[in-house]
Amino acid sequence: MPLAKERVYTVQDIYDLPDGERAELIDGVMYDMATPSRIHQEISMFLSRCISSYIQDNKGKCKVYAAPFAVFLNEDDYNYLEPDITVVCDPSKLDDKGCNGAPDWVIEIVSSSSRSMDYFKKMFKYRKAGVLEYWIVDHEKDSVTVYDFKGENGGSYTMSDRVPAGIYNGDLLIDFAELKGNL
């Protein structure tokens, strides 16, 4: 007797979800997404403001998007991600549906239900796709982990540190102590 075949999902299955339901798709496997907590949203808003202000003040060309924002890492129907924060510097990757290809910078804010996804599956997926920089912000562990896939500027920080953004050669420093004092 043959083994039961696992269903392979496509981007169309994501689009067919009922209103209000969100999921991500990695290599044809669908992962439900929980509603973010208040602290998760505070972190997301803080980081989005810091990055957007830096780009605007420096007349940069990059765009910042907070979730939900679709990222299609591969040219296939089996991968659909919604990073918490996505920074895209190549406007040719953007269309009305989201980002087609690797963003320059991705930030994931860990929740208890997403921990293994953020630290393992997504990290490897982003690296393989060509994302330049990936941050994992883990409020419960009081940590910010920076992966600089193009250089050697990654590292581990606490949520009391000033963390440099590698894609901006360290000129953008995000002061997590400022955030921590407001949570």
Buried (B, 14 or more C-beta within 10 A) or exposed (E): EEEEEEEEBBBEBBEEEEEEEBBBBBEBBBBEBEEBEEEBBBBBEBBBEBBBEBBEEEEBEBBBBBBEBBBBBBEEBBBBBBBBBBBBBBEEBBEEEBBBBBBBBBBBBBBEEBBEBBBEBBBEBBBEBEBBBBBBBBBEEEBBBBBBBEEEBBBEBEBBBEBBBBBBEEEBBBBBEEBBEEE
